[in-house]
Amino acid sequence: MSEPQDKISRKRVCVVVLNYRTPVLVADVLRTLDGQLDGDRACAVVIDNHSADGSEEKIRSFIEEANFVSWARVVGAGSNDGFSAGMNAGMRSTDAEYYVLLNSDTLVRPGAIAQILQDMEAHPDVGIGSPRLEWPDGTPQVSCFRDPSITSEFVSAASTGPITRLFQRRVVALRVSDAAIDIEWTSFACVVVRRGVIEQIGLMDEGYFMYFEDADYCRRAREAGFRVRHFPTSRVVHLRGGSSDVKSKQANRKRPPEYYYAARNRYFRKHYGLSGAVLANLGWTGGRGVHLLREVLLGAEPVSCEREWLDKWHGLFDFKS
């Protein structure tokens, strides 16, 4: 019996690259995909999130000049509604069995696409898979995590050795693993989403502009019965900071943009309710108090960002599903 026509026309994999004013980075990541995708069963779609700086035209010209037109194309989103909305537009644009979601500040190591698809097919109950993220010199990055919780908010704000050791199993960031492991969520700088996940729980929540959408989507997938798994044999370079400056601002204790805290509050309201979100903020405040004592008494370096104590409360009571 022949396969249904929609099954025949479906791609095995669609790589979605999100661009916002980073055409040079997009060109670099497309170069690393050359030879890893063929136009028959695989493709790449670049979603330009209304850069309004000529990015869309530059990327389209690059694809034509590089002769990537058999497997790559660019689509203008028409508006910049954030990470989730852009990635959703890419997934809607192509019928595929697997979707590889990529930040523009990534470089895909040779063979990485084939390897992670092989890993996914060997584990049919895994709905979301992540490769190893690493620096250009091969040093691994932390990219796998536990769910954010009320306790983890207290631990991160306290940033104190004895407290961290006491609540080690609540610390969000997981240590780098050289073995494949099941995880609670992973960075969406690069991730593979199985079609079945989308069919069961839908696309990503567009209520998040940027950040926490990855934790939210993995949590929803797990609640639906899918596993989330890390496959470190597939490797992708993550340059970090090329598509967003939030991490650098946090590292320098500068004030992150409002959308970061809006996303955080949305996550806690959505998964813990209003009371849980309030407790998370109170937990963070308690932890901040612990560290403040260390700053005053021991001269410890501050770990909180500018106005963080206030920004965490902003918009907490304005949740919309």
C-alpha positions as CSV (number, residue, x, y, z in Angstrom):
1,M,0.0,0.0,0.0
2,S,1.4,3.4,-0.9
3,E,1.8,6.2,1.7
4,P,-0.7,9.0,1.9
5,Q,0.3,12.0,-0.3
6,D,0.7,14.3,2.8
7,K,3.1,11.8,4.3
8,I,5.1,11.7,1.1
9,S,5.4,15.5,0.8
10,R,6.3,16.0,4.4
11,K,9.9,16.9,5.1
12,R,11.9,14.8,7.5
13,V,13.4,17.9,9.1
14,C,12.9,21.7,9.0
15,V,15.5,23.9,10.6
16,V,14.0,27.2,11.8
17,V,16.5,30.1,12.2
18,L,15.2,33.2,13.9
19,N,16.6,36.6,12.8
20,Y,16.3,40.0,14.3
21,R,18.9,42.4,12.9
22,T,21.6,39.7,12.7
23,P,22.0,39.0,9.0
24,V,25.8,38.3,9.2
25,L,25.2,35.7,12.0
26,V,22.4,34.1,9.9
27,A,24.7,33.8,6.9
28,D,27.3,32.1,9.2
29,V,24.9,29.5,10.6
30,L,23.5,28.8,7.1
31,R,27.0,28.0,5.9
32,T,27.4,25.4,8.6
33,L,24.1,23.8,7.5
34,D,25.3,23.5,3.9
35,G,25.8,19.8,3.1
36,Q,23.7,18.8,6.2
37,L,20.3,19.5,4.5
38,D,19.0,18.4,1.1
39,G,16.1,20.1,-0.6
40,D,14.1,16.9,-0.9
41,R,13.7,15.7,2.7
42,A,15.1,18.7,4.6
43,C,15.1,22.4,4.5
44,A,15.9,25.6,6.5
45,V,13.5,28.5,7.0
46,V,14.8,31.9,8.2
47,I,12.1,33.9,9.9
48,D,12.9,37.6,9.9
49,N,11.2,39.1,12.9
50,H,10.5,42.5,11.2
51,S,14.1,43.7,11.6
52,A,13.2,46.7,9.4
53,D,16.9,47.2,8.7
54,G,17.3,45.4,5.4
55,S,18.0,42.0,7.0
56,E,15.4,40.1,5.1
57,E,16.7,41.4,1.8
58,K,20.3,40.7,2.8
59,I,19.6,37.2,3.8
60,R,17.6,36.5,0.7
61,S,20.4,37.8,-1.5
62,F,23.0,35.7,0.5
63,I,20.9,32.5,0.0
64,E,20.8,33.2,-3.8
65,E,24.5,34.1,-4.1
66,A,25.6,31.1,-2.0
67,N,23.3,28.8,-4.1
68,F,21.4,27.6,-1.1
69,V,18.0,28.1,-2.7
70,S,17.4,24.3,-3.0
71,W,17.1,24.0,0.8
72,A,16.9,27.5,2.4
73,R,14.5,30.4,2.2
74,V,13.7,33.5,4.2
75,V,10.2,34.6,5.3
76,G,9.3,37.9,6.8
77,A,7.2,37.7,9.9
78,G,5.6,41.2,9.3
79,S,5.9,42.1,13.0
80,N,8.3,41.4,15.9
81,D,6.2,39.5,18.4
82,G,9.0,37.7,20.1
83,F,10.9,34.4,20.1
84,S,7.9,32.1,20.4
85,A,5.9,33.8,17.7
86,G,8.8,33.8,15.3
87,M,9.6,30.1,15.8
88,N,6.0,29.2,15.6
89,A,5.8,31.0,12.2
90,G,8.7,28.9,11.0
91,M,7.1,25.7,12.2
92,R,3.8,26.6,10.5
93,S,5.6,27.3,7.3
94,T,6.7,23.8,6.6
95,D,5.2,20.3,7.2
96,A,7.9,18.2,8.8
97,E,8.5,15.3,11.2
98,Y,11.1,17.2,13.2
99,Y,11.8,20.9,13.7
100,V,15.3,22.1,14.7
101,L,15.0,25.5,16.3
102,L,18.1,27.6,16.1
103,N,19.2,30.9,17.4
104,S,21.1,33.1,14.9
105,D,24.1,33.1,17.1
106,T,24.8,29.4,16.6
107,L,27.1,27.3,14.4
108,V,26.1,23.7,13.7
109,R,29.0,21.3,13.8
110,P,29.4,18.8,10.9
111,G,27.1,15.9,11.2
112,A,25.2,17.3,14.1
113,I,21.8,17.3,12.4
114,A,22.0,13.7,11.2
115,Q,23.3,12.6,14.7
116,I,20.5,14.2,16.7
117,L,17.8,13.0,14.3
118,Q,19.3,9.5,14.7
119,D,19.1,9.8,18.5
120,M,15.5,11.0,18.3
121,E,14.4,8.2,16.1
122,A,16.1,5.7,18.5
123,H,14.0,7.1,21.3
124,P,10.4,7.5,20.0
125,D,9.1,8.6,23.4
126,V,11.4,11.6,23.5
127,G,9.5,14.6,22.3
128,I,12.2,17.3,22.7
129,G,15.9,16.7,22.3
130,S,18.9,19.0,22.8
131,P,22.4,18.8,21.5
132,R,25.5,19.8,23.5
133,L,26.0,23.6,23.3
134,E,29.6,24.7,23.4
135,W,32.0,27.5,22.8
136,P,34.0,27.8,19.6
137,D,37.0,26.1,21.3
138,G,34.8,23.1,22.2
139,T,34.3,24.0,25.9
140,P,30.8,22.8,26.9
141,Q,28.2,25.3,28.1
142,V,25.5,24.7,30.7
143,S,22.3,24.1,28.7
144,C,20.2,21.7,30.7
145,F,18.1,22.6,33.7
146,R,15.6,21.7,36.4
147,D,12.3,23.5,36.6
148,P,12.4,27.0,38.2
149,S,10.7,26.7,41.6
150,I,10.0,28.7,44.8
151,T,13.0,27.1,46.5
152,S,15.3,27.7,43.5
153,E,14.4,31.4,43.6
154,F,15.5,31.5,47.3
155,V,18.7,29.6,46.5
156,S,19.8,31.7,43.5
157,A,19.2,35.0,45.4
158,A,21.1,33.8,48.5
159,S,24.0,32.6,46.4
160,T,25.6,31.2,49.5
161,G,27.6,27.9,49.5
162,P,25.9,26.2,52.5
163,I,22.4,27.0,51.3
164,T,23.3,25.9,47.7
165,R,24.7,22.6,49.0
166,L,21.6,22.0,51.2
167,F,19.2,22.6,48.3
168,Q,21.4,21.1,45.6
169,R,18.5,19.2,44.1
170,R,16.6,22.4,43.6
171,V,19.4,24.3,41.8
172,V,18.1,25.1,38.3
173,A,21.3,24.6,36.3
174,L,22.5,21.0,35.8
175,R,26.1,20.1,35.5
176,V,27.4,19.4,32.0
177,S,27.0,15.7,31.2
178,D,28.9,13.7,28.6
179,A,26.3,11.0,28.6
180,A,22.7,11.2,27.3
181,I,20.4,12.1,30.1
182,D,16.7,12.9,30.7
183,I,16.2,16.5,31.8
184,E,13.4,18.8,32.8
185,W,14.1,21.5,30.2
186,T,16.8,22.7,27.9
187,S,18.0,25.9,26.2
188,F,16.1,26.6,23.0
189,A,19.3,28.1,21.4
190,C,19.2,24.8,19.6
191,V,16.5,22.2,20.2
192,V,14.7,19.5,18.2
193,V,10.9,19.2,18.5
194,R,9.1,16.1,17.3
195,R,6.0,16.7,15.3
196,G,3.9,14.6,17.7
197,V,4.5,17.1,20.5
198,I,3.0,19.9,18.4
199,E,0.1,17.7,17.4
200,Q,-0.6,17.0,21.1
201,I,0.1,20.3,23.0
202,G,0.2,22.8,20.2
203,L,2.9,25.4,19.4
204,M,4.9,27.5,21.8
205,D,3.1,30.1,24.1
206,E,3.3,33.4,22.3
207,G,2.5,35.2,25.6
208,Y,6.3,35.0,26.2
209,F,8.2,37.6,24.2
210,M,11.6,36.2,25.1
211,Y,12.9,33.9,27.9
212,F,11.1,31.2,29.9
213,E,9.3,29.9,26.8
214,D,11.7,27.0,26.6
215,A,11.1,26.0,30.3
216,D,7.4,26.4,29.7
217,Y,7.3,24.3,26.5
218,C,9.4,21.5,27.9
219,R,7.2,21.4,31.0
220,R,4.1,21.2,28.9
221,A,5.6,18.4,26.8
222,R,6.5,16.4,29.9
223,E,3.1,16.8,31.4
224,A,1.7,15.3,28.1
225,G,3.9,12.2,28.6
226,F,6.9,13.1,26.4
227,R,10.5,12.8,27.6
228,V,13.0,15.7,27.2
229,R,16.5,14.3,26.6
230,H,20.0,15.7,26.2
231,F,22.1,14.1,23.4
232,P,25.6,15.4,23.8
233,T,27.1,13.5,20.8
234,S,25.4,16.2,18.6
235,R,27.3,19.5,19.0
236,V,26.4,23.1,18.3
237,V,28.4,26.2,18.9
238,H,26.5,28.9,20.8
239,L,28.2,32.3,20.6
240,R,25.8,33.7,23.3
241,G,24.8,37.3,23.2
242,G,24.6,37.6,19.5
243,S,20.8,37.6,19.5
244,S,20.2,39.2,22.9
245,D,22.1,41.1,25.5
246,V,20.1,39.9,28.5
247,K,22.8,37.5,29.7
248,S,25.6,40.0,29.5
249,K,23.5,42.5,31.4
250,Q,22.8,40.0,34.2
251,A,26.4,39.1,34.3
252,N,27.3,42.8,34.8
253,R,24.4,43.3,37.3
254,K,22.7,45.7,34.9
255,R,19.0,46.0,34.6
256,P,17.5,43.5,32.1
257,P,14.7,44.6,29.8
258,E,11.1,44.5,31.1
259,Y,10.2,41.6,28.9
260,Y,12.6,39.3,30.9
261,Y,10.7,39.8,34.1
262,A,7.3,39.7,32.3
263,A,8.3,36.2,31.0
264,R,9.4,35.1,34.4
265,N,6.2,36.2,36.1
266,R,4.2,34.6,33.3
267,Y,6.0,31.3,33.9
268,F,5.3,31.3,37.7
269,R,1.7,32.5,37.4
270,K,1.0,29.8,34.7
271,H,2.5,26.9,36.5
272,Y,2.2,27.8,40.2
273,G,-0.8,30.2,40.3
274,L,-0.9,33.6,41.9
275,S,-0.1,32.3,45.3
276,G,2.9,30.3,44.0
277,A,4.2,33.3,42.1
278,V,4.0,35.5,45.2
279,L,5.8,32.9,47.2
280,A,8.5,32.7,44.6
281,N,9.0,36.4,44.9
282,L,9.0,36.2,48.6
283,G,11.5,33.4,48.4
284,W,13.8,35.5,46.2
285,T,13.4,38.4,48.6
286,G,14.4,36.2,51.5
287,G,17.4,34.9,49.6
288,R,18.4,38.5,48.7
289,G,18.3,39.4,52.4
290,V,20.7,36.5,53.2
291,H,23.2,37.7,50.5
292,L,22.8,41.3,51.6
293,L,24.0,40.4,55.0
294,R,27.0,38.8,53.4
295,E,27.7,42.0,51.4
296,V,27.5,44.1,54.6
297,L,29.3,41.8,57.0
298,L,31.8,40.0,54.7
299,G,32.1,42.3,51.7
300,A,30.7,39.8,49.3
301,E,30.1,40.9,45.7
302,P,26.4,41.7,44.9
303,V,24.6,39.1,42.8
304,S,21.3,40.9,42.1
305,C,20.7,43.2,39.1
306,E,19.7,46.9,39.3
307,R,16.1,47.3,40.6
308,E,15.6,43.5,40.5
309,W,13.8,43.6,43.9
310,L,11.2,45.9,42.3
311,D,11.1,44.5,38.7
312,K,10.2,41.0,39.9
313,W,6.9,42.3,41.2
314,H,6.1,44.5,38.2
315,G,3.1,43.0,36.3
316,L,2.8,40.0,38.5
317,F,-0.9,40.6,39.0
318,D,-1.7,41.3,35.3
319,F,-1.5,37.7,34.1
320,K,-3.4,36.9,30.9
321,S,-3.7,33.3,29.7
